[in-house]
Amino acid sequence: MKQCASTLELLAMVVYMAAWLCALATTLMSQWLTLSTELLLTESYELGLWETCVVQDMGGMECRPYDSLLGLPQDIKVARVFMCISLAVGLLGLLLAIPGLYLVNSFSQGLEGCRAKRILKVAGGVLGMIAGVLSLIPVSYVAHLTVMRYFDESVPEVVPRWEFGDALFCGWVGGFLLLVAGLLLFASCLGPLADHSRGPQADYYGAPQADHSRGPQADYYGAPQADHSRGPQADYYGAPQADPPKRYEVRSTDHSFRKPPKYV
């Protein structure tokens, strides 16, 4: 059980870090939307959260940041806010989950330390899932508006339309992986807590082992058995018993009258 929980923790952290990097790449990428026209076949346009770019077929690219924050479209402003909050929440959850790992010695080995580790992992999992939802909302919102504008019948067909860029797909992957990482952290907390009050050698999930500090023949629950190495008459707790009294026979020098032997 301990090995299974450790494996889930490590898998969750790997997925968590990969998902957060995907969300970061989605925020920084300029390929949220792409546009190509039939008039200029050698050029295409890319729209991101922070800048717009003109890409040429020869390999050149020219990017320009937005001039004004207030002049941005509503969907771009909403996506900026949600993605920044998602990155902050995801990073906080990642930092909280690391001290809660079983392989990290951040707390004492008692029951209180194990409970604190579990609380940190649960908090990290909750923040990870919140970050995943916050990442999926702007990506899906921008994709929905793009689909609505693409199939808008009021716009003439000759007018070029924006299409999905690579950043949208990267954002969907990152948000989904954040949800998976949070669920994996929850799954690693399903085992029982370690109860170190049941013995100094209790394992991580509370199953006591043999307590050899009380004797080489201590049983599974720490109760020592009879220590026959200290004598054939050693009692249950290893303390040797008193030897029986020895018999001393007193013989009289007077052969005319013999007294019975006395026991000292």
C-alpha positions in Angstrom: 0.0 0.0 0.0 2.8 2.4 0.8 4.5 1.8 -2.5 1.3 2.3 -4.4 0.7 5.6 -2.7 4.2 6.8 -3.4 3.8 5.8 -7.1 0.6 7.8 -7.3 2.3 10.8 -5.7 5.2 10.8 -8.1 2.9 10.3 -11.1 0.7 13.2 -9.9 3.6 15.5 -9.5 5.0 14.7 -13.0 1.6 15.3 -14.6 1.1 18.4 -12.4 4.4 20.0 -13.6 3.8 19.1 -17.3 0.2 20.5 -17.1 1.5 23.8 -15.5 4.1 24.1 -18.2 1.4 23.6 -20.9 -0.7 26.3 -19.3 2.3 28.7 -19.2 3.1 28.0 -22.9 -0.6 28.6 -23.7 -0.5 32.0 -22.0 2.7 33.1 -23.8 2.0 31.7 -27.2 0.7 34.0 -29.9 -1.1 31.3 -31.9 -4.5 31.5 -30.2 -6.1 32.4 -33.5 -4.8 32.3 -37.0 -6.0 34.0 -40.2 -5.0 33.6 -43.8 -6.3 35.4 -46.8 -6.5 34.6 -50.5 -5.3 38.1 -51.4 -1.9 37.5 -49.7 -1.1 33.8 -49.9 2.5 34.4 -48.6 1.4 35.9 -45.3 -0.7 34.8 -42.4 -1.7 36.4 -39.2 -1.6 35.2 -35.6 -3.4 36.6 -32.6 -2.3 36.0 -29.0 -3.1 37.4 -25.6 -0.2 39.8 -25.6 0.7 40.5 -29.3 -0.2 40.0 -32.9 2.2 38.5 -35.4 2.6 38.5 -39.2 4.1 35.2 -40.5 5.6 35.0 -43.9 6.1 31.8 -45.9 9.8 32.5 -46.3 10.2 32.1 -42.5 10.1 35.6 -41.3 7.9 36.8 -38.4 7.1 40.2 -37.1 5.2 40.6 -33.8 3.8 43.7 -32.3 2.3 44.1 -28.8 -1.1 45.6 -28.2 -1.1 49.4 -28.0 -3.7 49.8 -25.2 -5.2 47.5 -22.6 -8.5 49.2 -22.7 -8.8 48.8 -26.4 -8.5 45.0 -26.4 -11.5 42.8 -27.3 -13.5 41.4 -24.4 -12.5 37.8 -25.0 -8.8 38.7 -25.0 -9.1 40.5 -21.7 -11.1 37.7 -20.1 -8.6 35.1 -21.3 -5.7 37.2 -19.9 -7.2 37.4 -16.4 -8.2 33.7 -16.3 -4.9 32.4 -17.5 -2.9 34.5 -15.1 -5.1 33.4 -12.2 -4.8 29.8 -13.3 -1.0 29.9 -13.4 -0.9 31.5 -9.9 -3.3 29.0 -8.4 -1.5 26.1 -10.1 1.9 27.2 -8.9 0.6 27.6 -5.3 -0.9 24.1 -5.4 2.3 22.6 -6.7 4.3 24.3 -3.9 1.9 23.0 -1.3 1.9 19.4 -2.7 5.7 19.0 -2.6 6.1 19.0 1.2 3.2 16.6 1.5 5.0 13.9 -0.5 5.9 10.7 1.3 9.5 10.9 0.1 10.0 14.4 1.4 11.0 14.6 5.1 9.2 17.8 5.9 7.3 16.8 9.1 7.8 14.4 12.0 7.1 10.7 11.6 4.2 10.7 14.1 0.5 10.7 13.4 0.3 14.5 13.4 3.0 14.7 10.7 1.2 12.2 8.5 -2.0 14.2 8.9 -0.3 17.4 8.0 1.2 15.8 4.9 -2.3 14.6 3.8 -3.8 18.0 4.3 -1.1 19.6 2.1 -1.7 17.0 -0.6 -5.4 17.5 -0.5 -4.9 21.3 -0.7 -2.6 20.9 -3.6 -5.0 18.6 -5.4 -7.9 21.0 -4.9 -5.8 24.0 -6.2 -4.7 21.9 -9.2 -8.3 21.1 -10.2 -9.3 24.8 -9.7 -6.4 25.8 -11.9 -7.5 23.3 -14.6 -11.0 24.7 -14.6 -9.7 28.3 -14.8 -7.5 27.3 -17.7 -10.3 25.5 -19.6 -12.7 28.4 -19.3 -10.9 31.1 -21.4 -9.7 28.5 -24.0 -13.2 27.2 -24.5 -14.7 30.7 -24.4 -12.4 31.9 -27.2 -13.0 28.8 -29.2 -16.8 29.2 -28.8 -16.7 32.8 -30.0 -14.4 31.8 -32.9 -16.9 29.2 -34.1 -19.8 31.6 -33.8 -18.0 34.2 -35.8 -16.9 31.7 -38.4 -20.4 30.5 -39.2 -21.9 34.0 -39.0 -24.2 34.3 -42.0 -24.3 38.1 -41.8 -20.6 38.3 -42.7 -19.9 38.0 -46.5 -18.0 34.9 -47.6 -15.2 37.0 -49.0 -14.2 38.3 -45.6 -11.5 36.2 -44.0 -12.3 34.5 -40.8 -10.2 33.6 -37.7 -9.6 29.9 -37.0 -8.2 27.8 -34.1 -4.5 28.2 -33.3 -2.1 25.8 -31.6 -2.4 27.6 -28.3 -6.1 26.6 -27.9 -5.2 22.9 -28.2 -2.3 23.3 -25.8 -4.6 25.0 -23.3 -7.1 22.1 -23.5 -4.4 19.6 -22.9 -3.0 21.6 -20.0 -6.3 22.1 -18.3 -7.2 18.4 -18.6 -3.9 17.4 -17.2 -4.3 19.7 -14.2 -7.6 18.0 -13.4 -5.9 14.5 -13.7 -3.1 15.6 -11.4 -5.5 16.8 -8.8 -7.4 13.5 -8.9 -4.2 11.5 -8.6 -3.2 13.5 -5.5 -6.6 12.7 -4.1 -6.2 9.0 -4.9 -2.9 8.9 -3.0 -4.6 10.1 0.2 -7.2 7.3 0.2 -5.1 5.0 2.4 -5.3 5.0 6.3 -3.2 7.4 8.3 0.0 6.1 10.0 -0.4 5.6 13.7 3.1 5.7 15.2 1.6 5.6 18.7 1.2 1.9 18.3 4.9 1.3 18.2 8.2 2.9 17.4 8.5 0.8 14.2 5.0 1.2 12.9 5.1 1.7 9.2 3.6 4.6 7.2 0.0 3.2 7.3 0.0 2.2 10.9 0.8 -1.6 10.8 3.1 -2.2 13.8 6.1 -4.4 13.2 8.1 -6.5 15.7 9.6 -4.5 18.5 13.1 -5.9 18.9 14.1 -3.2 21.3 12.4 -5.2 24.1 14.2 -8.4 23.4 15.4 -10.5 20.5 12.3 -12.7 20.8 9.6 -10.1 20.9 6.5 -11.1 19.1 4.6 -9.1 16.4 2.9 -6.8 18.9 5.9 -6.2 21.1 5.2 -8.6 23.9 8.5 -10.3 24.8 8.5 -14.1 25.1 10.4 -16.2 27.5 14.2 -15.7 27.3 15.5 -19.2 27.6 19.0 -18.0 26.9 19.3 -16.7 30.4 18.5 -20.0 32.0 16.0 -22.9 31.8 13.9 -21.4 34.5 13.6 -17.8 33.1 10.0 -16.5 33.5 7.8 -14.9 30.8 9.5 -11.6 31.0 13.1 -12.9 31.1 13.8 -12.5 34.8 15.5 -15.7 36.2 13.8 -17.4 39.1 15.5 -18.3 42.4 17.1 -21.7 42.5 15.6 -24.3 44.9 17.3 -24.6 48.4 20.1 -27.1 48.6 20.0 -30.0 51.0 22.7 -30.4 53.5 22.9 -33.6 55.6 24.5 -33.5 59.0 26.0 -36.7 60.2 26.7 -37.4 63.9 30.0 -38.8 65.1 28.1 -40.8 67.7 27.3 -44.1 66.0 25.2 -45.2 69.0 22.5 -42.8 68.2 21.7 -41.4 64.8 19.5 -38.4 64.5 17.5 -37.8 61.4 19.1 -35.4 59.0 18.0 -31.8 59.2 17.1 -29.5 56.3 18.7 -26.1 56.3 
